[in-house]
């Protein structure tokens, strides 16, 4: 399924929780109704599909590198993510992604997302544009350097930075 992005933002209530679960490879194994409604995809389309089916091209790859690095270390992570809907519109989330355990082993990942504040988006959107431009000109290593320098300047780890606004 190839989705053509449109410049149309969808919003959802701050008390709505969008939830998905994936296997270890990032294939969707569960999506709640609220998630299916906002992305305008049904369970048959989503379950078994790679989670990046909804990845917006405005998202810098470095954010997903951080996400996977945290998860591979069996740590939870928070991240702001811009996602696509089936009609090409987009929506922003503040995601909390955690490893799911069974008998002491990680068997997949659970993501719960809330609507971000406008204050947070005022910080994240320009940063993501800068990171994406850096990736287009110099690759993911360039955007990683920019993000690491920012975190070093602020004296914070990635998760601390994301939760600071």
N, C-alpha and C positions, 0 to 999 in steps of 0.2 A: 504494500500500500504506500504510494507516494503522495504525500500531502504538500500542497503548495501554500506556503505561508501568506497570510494577509495581515494588513496592519489594523487588526480589529481585536481589541482586548476584551476578554470576558472576566467578570469578577464573580466571586461567590462570598456568601456570608462568613463573617469571622468565626461563627460558631460551628461551621461545617468542617468536617474532617474528611479528607480524601485519603483513602487507604489502599495500598497494594502490597502484595507479597510476591516475592520472586524466588526462583531456585538459585543455586550458586552461580549460574552463568548469566543471571539477569533476565531470565524468561519469566513472564508473569504467570503466577499460579492462582492468584486471587485479586479481585478488584471489588471494592464496595460500590453500592449504587451511586453515591455522590460522585465518585471518580468516573464511573461510566457515563453519568449524565453530563459532566462538564466536558469530557473528551468526545462525547457523542459517538461512542463505540460500545458495542454490546459485548457480553461475556465471551461469545464465540470468537469474536475478532481479537479480543485482548488475551485471553488465557492461552498460553503457549507461545505468544508473540514476545520478541525481545522488548524490554522496557523502553529502549531507545526508539520505538515506533512513534513516540510522542516528543522526541527531542527536537527542540527548536534550533534552527541554524544560527541564531544569535547567541547561543550558549557557548562560552569558551570551553574547550576540551580540558583545560587545566582543572576546572571545577570537578569534572568527572574523574580525573586522575586522583585528586585529593579524596574524593568519595570512595573510590575503590581501594586506595591505600589505607584509609581508615578501616574500612570493612575487612580487608585482608588481615589487618592487625587485630581483628575482633573488637573494634571500638565503634561506638555509635558516632554519627556525624550529623551536623545540621548544615543545611545549605539552602541558598535561594536559587530557585530554578524556574526558568521560563520554558513552558511546555506548549506543544501544539495540540489543537483540537482537530477532529476529522474534517471540519469545514475550512481549516486553514487559520482560524482565529487562534489567539494564544491566551494563556493565563499564567500568572506568577504564583509561586508557592514558597513557603518556608517549610522545608522538608526536614523531618527527623528520620534518619535511616539507621536501623539497628540490625545486628545479626540475630537470626532465629536459631535457637538451640534445641536439640533433641538428644537425650542421653549424653549430654556434655559435648556434643559435636555441633558445629555450625551446619545447618541444613538449608539455609536460605536467608532471605533478608525481608524485613518488614519496614514499610515506609508509611508514616502518617504525616499529612501535610495540612497546614493551615494557610489562610490568606495572610499575606505579609502586610505590614503597615506601609503607608506611603512614605514615611520617613526613611524606612529601610530601603525602599526602592530608589529613593533619591540618592542614596549612597551606592547601591549595588549596580544600577543601570549604567552610570558612567564608568564604573570600574570594569564591568563586563565588556563594555564597548572597547575600552583600552586594552584589555586582555585579548579580546578577539582580534583586534587590529594587529597586536603583537604576534599572535599566532599566524595570521595571514602573511605577515612579512618575514617572520623569523622562526616560525614553528612553536611547538608547545614549550620547548625549553626557554624561549624568550618570555613567554607569558608567565611561566613558572618563576623565572627570575624576578619579574616585576611584582608578582604576588608575594614572593618570599621577602623581597626588599620592603614592601609595605608592612608586612607582618613584623619584620625586624624593627622598622621605624616605630611601630606602635608597641613593641615589646610584648606581643601576643602570639599565641598559637592560632591556627586557622579557626578552630571552633570558638575560642574566646572572642575573636574578632567578629564572627558572624552573630554571636549572641550579645554583642555590645550595643546593638541598636535595634 
